Structures are given as C-alpha cells and as structure tokens.
C-alpha cells in the first residue's frame, strides 16, 4: 500500500492520497482508484504502464496528450448533442506526465470521471446504441486531426499482410507439431485470405482516409454515467493512425457476439443482429457526417475482417506454442480461434442483412 500511495504522491494532484483500490479487468496495464483527502477533492486513476508492450512511453504519452487536449478543446466549444468528457493526464512532479520508479516501472495518472462505471458485456440494445454514439463521437471529435502526427504505438497492429505472413511462417515450421489438429481452421483462413486484404488496399490506394483511431473498441472501454449515458472513452494506449473500419469492426466483434470470445459450444456463436443494428444506429448518428461513402460501404464487412484477424492471431499463437496470449487450459487459443472463425461464418451468412441495416440507416 505504501508503494502505491508513494507513487501517487509523485503527481501534482493538490491533495493527500489516502488509500486505493484496484480497478478494471484489463490484461495489459494495472489500474488503481486513488482515494484522497478531503473526500470532495478530485478523483484519480493511477496506472502502471506495461512498457514491455508499449516500449516507447514518452511517445505513447505524447499521443495521449495530443488527443485528449484536442478532444477537450472540441468539447469546450459546446457543439455536441450528447454529454461527453475527456480524460486528462495529470502532470508528474517533473512535468513529464509519467513517472519512472526505482524498479524501472512507468506510471501515469488520469482524472477519474466521478460516478462513472463500465460494462464488460453489452447489457442490451439501448446501451449498445450508447456505445456506438461514444465511439462515433470520438471519431468525429478527432476527424480534423492530422493522424500522421501520432506515433504508431504497436507496429502493424491490424496489418493483415503482416499477420498472414506470420501465420504462414508458423504453418511451414510447425514448431509444436500442431498443424494436423488445425487443418480445417487453416483451410478456412486461406480460403478468405485474399478478400481480407480489402481494407488495407483501400487505405493504401487512398480510397479511405488515414484517421486518428482508437484501435481497441471493446465495450468496457466506454464509461457510463449513473443514467447509463456514455460519457467517456478510456484506454487510449492504442490511439494511433488507422482506419475507422478497424474501430467499428472490432466493436461489433466484441459487442454483438451471442457467445463468449472463447466459447466451446460453437452453436452459441452468432452475430446478434439486434445489437449490431443498435450499435450502428448510435455510431452513424454521431459519426455519420464524418464518414466517406467508401467507409460507409465497408462498415458491415469491417466486422467480418476484424473477427477474422483476431481469429487468425489466436490460431497463429496456438500453432506457435502459445507465446503471446495467456491460456488457461491446453488448446485454449485453438478454442478461441474456432469461436472467432465461427463468428466470421455467421457474419458471412448474414452479410446481406448487415449491409441492408447500414444502408437503411444512412438513407435517413
């Protein structure tokens, strides 16, 4: 406890840190709610940054500062129809906005949005719509930023060419002798590999713009107020240059799946069209004016793409010997891959319905 409070005291918070509690369900950074004296003072979140994943902490911090300051300025213009707040990095004692302790750990501190909460699972269509509004507004508020001015915190994060090359290399080497148990999944991937270059080709040819994107649009990265209105986007480590299709697609992958990400009963894994429509309504309501025709045209496909690439990564890690993702039992990554690829198939079967939903919403 003394170590956490000592670290908290290294930031300019203007009050006494008196206690803490661990919060969040993330697997990358460690987060703590910092209690202060007096109780009515501002609330804070202290985070230990995983510098093994995010190796350039100063550049990462610079990204977050640029984006949060830009969003704050836009919010202060008072032109938004829904309530929204931005995170603010708290300066350290030496004004670096991060602190490095004696053991080499990096820490940062944010303001805490008082009274807010998050959900690991989407409770229903109403909150799915709120989630869509939140990430759509994030896109709208950053749409006039120059994405090239941001650092790429994880290189080739959603680059399908890089991911397929790694997959094929592992298939060729078969370091753990697992190919025979995954032949069906390997065929599934290769049959769709060419189509899955669609977004990358659109971007490289200039048919869709490079934007400031969040790149980790899980539902639990949205904070809601006590009335269940989305009020803030968190977990900004992967904010960097990208394509809006990545953000929309991953939100659908994680938020409109009728089963768990590692569901063993594949009959339970399907695209939930009601949640897809609800999220799309909110997203298009706030981001619609910022989207280009080509982006709108490929929104439905983007959900299939992001599900495919995550399934590909799980399968690659299984074949490589589980070197990246934590597993909780043998063949866990293969089970995860199978669930994601089943969701891809469900999206393929419902592609016309998903495209029709987007088309109808954009006509209104």
N, C-alpha and C positions, 0 to 999 in steps of 0.2 A: 504493500500500500504506500509506503514511504517513497518508493521509486516512482510510482505513477504521479503522486502529488508533487514530488520534486520536479519531475519533467513538466508537469502542468505549470509550475511556477516560472518556467523559463519563457513563458509567453506573456505578452502585455495585455492582461485581462482586467487590471484595475480593481481586483477584489481577491479575497483569500480562497484558494481551493481547499475544501474541507473533506471531500470524500469523492468516491467514484463508483460506477458500476459498469460492467462490461455489457455492450450492446451489439446488435447486428448479428447476421448469420453468414457474413462473407467469409470466403476461404483465403483471401489474399492479405488484407490488412487487419490489424487488431484495433478495435474501436472502444472507447470508454466515454461514458457520460460523466462530466465533471460537475460535482456539486460545489456551490460557492457560498460564501457568507458576505453580505446578507442574502437571504433567500430570494429577494426580489431582484437581485442582480441578474445580468445576462447569463444565459446558459451556454455551455460549450461542449464540444466533442473533441477529444484528443485521439489521434490515430497514429499508430506505428506503421510507417510505410514499408512495404515489402520491397527492399532495394535489390533483392535477387531477381524479382520480376521486372521492376521499374528501376533500371540501373543508373539512369541519369536524373537524380532527384531535383537538381536545380532547374533543368529544362522542363521536367514534369510540373514543377511549381510555377514556372513562368507561364506554361499553358493555362493552368487553372486560374492564375491571376488575370490573364488577358480575357478569358471567357467570362469569369464572374464579374469583373468590372464592366464589361460590355453589357451583360445581361442586366446588371444593376442600373446602368445608365438608361437602358431602354425601359425598364420598369418605372423608373422615376419620371419618364415622360408621360406616364399615366394614360397610355393609349390602348391598354389591354382590357378585354371584356371579362376576364376571369382573374381571381386573386392569384398572385404568384410572388414568390420571394426567391432571392438568390442566396447561396452560401457565400460567406466571406472568410477568407483566410485571415487568421489573427497573426499579427507580426510577432516574431520572437524577440528576445531581449536585444539581439544584434540586428534586428530588422531584416532577417533573411526569409521569414515566413516558414522556416523549418528549423529544427534543432537536431543536432547530431550528438548523441550521448557518448560516454566514455567507452562503451562497448561497440560503437560503430552503428548503432540503430538510428534511423531517421524518424523524426516525429513531426507532426503538424497539428494545428488546432483550427477548428471551424466554430462559427456561431451555431448554436442549436436552435432549431425552429420550435419555439415553445408550444407544447400541446400537440405536436405532430406525432404521427405513427406511420408505420409501413405494413404491407401485407406480403407474405411470401407467396401466397396463391391468390388468384383473382377471385374475389367473392361472388361476382356476378356481373351481368351486363352493365349495370349503372356505373360501377367502379371501373370496369373496362373502358367505358367511354371517357371517364375522367382521366384515366391513364393515357388514352390516346390524345386528349386535349393537352396534357402536360408535355409529352414528348413532341407533339406538334408545335406547341408554343416555344419549346426550347429551340426547335429548328427555325421558327420564324424570327425569334429574337436574335439569333446568330447568323441569319441569312445574308446580312450585309458585311460580315467579317471576311477578311482575306484568309482562307484556310491555309494557304502556303506559309503564313506567318507562324503556324503552330508546328511544334516538334512531334515527330512520329514516335509515340511512347513505346509501342510494340510494332516492330517492323513486319510488314506483310501480314497483318493480323487476319484479314479476311481475303487474302490473295489466293484465289482458287488455283492458280498456276503453281504457286509455291507449295500449297497443301497437297495437290495431286502428285507433284514431284517427290515429296517426302513419302507419300503413301506408296508410290510405285517402287521407290528405292527399298523400302522395308519389305514389300512383297517379293522383290528379287532376292534379297538377302535372307529373308525368313529367319531372323536370329533366334527365335524361340520355338521354331517348328510348329507354328500355329496356323499356317496357311490352310491346311486340309480342313480345319474346323470352321473356316470362314469363307469357303469358296462361293457360296451363294451371295454373301454380302459384297464380296469383291466384284462379282459379275454385275450386281446391282449398281455399284459405283461406276464401273467402266461404261455401262450402257448409257449413263446420263452425263458423263464427264464433259463432253463437248458442249451440250446445252448449258451447263453450269458456268461456262465462260461468258455468258451473255452480259452480265453487269460489268465485268472487267473490260470487255470490248467496248461497251457503250461509254464507259468513262475514258478509256484511252483514246477513243476517237472523238472525244469532245461532245458526244450526244447527250450526256448528262453532266451536270457541273460537279466539281470537287467542292465539298462543303465542310463546315465545322460540324462534326457528328459525334455522338456520344459513344457509340460502339459497344455498349453493354446495357441494353434497354430492358433488362429484367424488371418485372413489376415491382419488386422490392426496392428498386432504386428511385421510387416515387414516394414522397412524403404527403400524407393527407392530414387535413385539419380535423377537429372533432366532428364537423359536419360532413366528413368524407369528401371534401373538395380537394383536388390535387393542388398543392401549394409550392412544391419544390422538387427539383431533380438533384439527386446526390450521386456519389461515386463517380467523380469526374476524372479519374486517373487515365481512362482510355479516350478522353476527348481529344481528338486529333483530326487531321484531314481524312475525309472518307466520302462515301456516297450515302444519301438519305435512304436508299433502298436497304442498306445494311441495318440501319436503325429500325425501320418499320418491320423488316423481315424477322429480326431477332425478337422483337416484342411479340409478334404473332406466334413464333415458335415456342416461346416460353409461356405466353399468356392464354393461348387458345388451343392448347393441347388437352384433350379429355383424359389423358393418362399422365403418369409421372415420367420424368425425363429418363428414368431407368426402369420403366415398367416391364415386368417379365411376362405378363399376360398381354400379348400384342393385340388381342381383340378389344382391349380397353383404349388403345391409342388411335385417336382420330382427330381431325380438325373440327373444332367446335365452331360452326358457322355463326351461331348467335353471338359468341364472344368476338369472333372475327369482325362481324358487322358492327358491333358496339364500339370496339376499339377504332375501327376505320371511321366511324361517324365522328368521334372526338378528334381524331388526328386530322382529318380533312377539314373539319370546322376551323381549326386554328392554323394549320399549315397550308391549306389549300391554295391560297393566293401566292404562296412562295414556291410552289411546285411547278416544274415544267411538264409539258404534255408527255414526254418520254418517261419521266419519273412516275407520273400517274399510271401510264400504260403498264409499267412493270411492277407496281406495288404488290399485286397478288403473287406474281412469280417470285418476288423477293423473299416471301415467307418460305417458299419451297427451297430456294437457294440457301438461305441461312440454316434451315434444318438439315439440308444435305451436307453443308460444310462442317457443321458440328458433328454430325454422324460420321463423316469422313475422319475427323480428328480423333473421335473415340476409337474407331476401327484401327486407325494407324497406331495409336498408342497401345491398343491390345496386341497387335502384331509385333510391336517393338519391345514388348515386355513390361508395359505399364510404367513408363518412365516419367510421364508428365502429370496425369490426373491421379489423384488419390483413389484407391479402390478399397472396398470393404469386404470383398469376398472374391474368390477366383472367377475369372472371366467377367468381372463387373463391367469393364469397358466394352466387351463384346455385347453384353446385355444392353448397355446404354446405346451402342451403335445400332443394334437391331430395333430398339424403340424409336430412334430418330429416323431411321430409314423407313419404318412402317408409317411414320407420320408424313414423310415425303410422299409415299404411295397414296395415302389418304388425300393429301393436297392435290396430287395429280388427278385423282378420281373426282375431286370437287373443284377443279380449276375453273370450269365454266361458271359455276355458281359464285366463286370468289371474284372472278373478273367482272361478273354481272353486278355484284354488290358495289364494287368500286365505281364502275361506270354509272350506275344509277345515282350514287351519292354525288358524283362530280357534275351531274346534269342539273342538280338543284340550285 
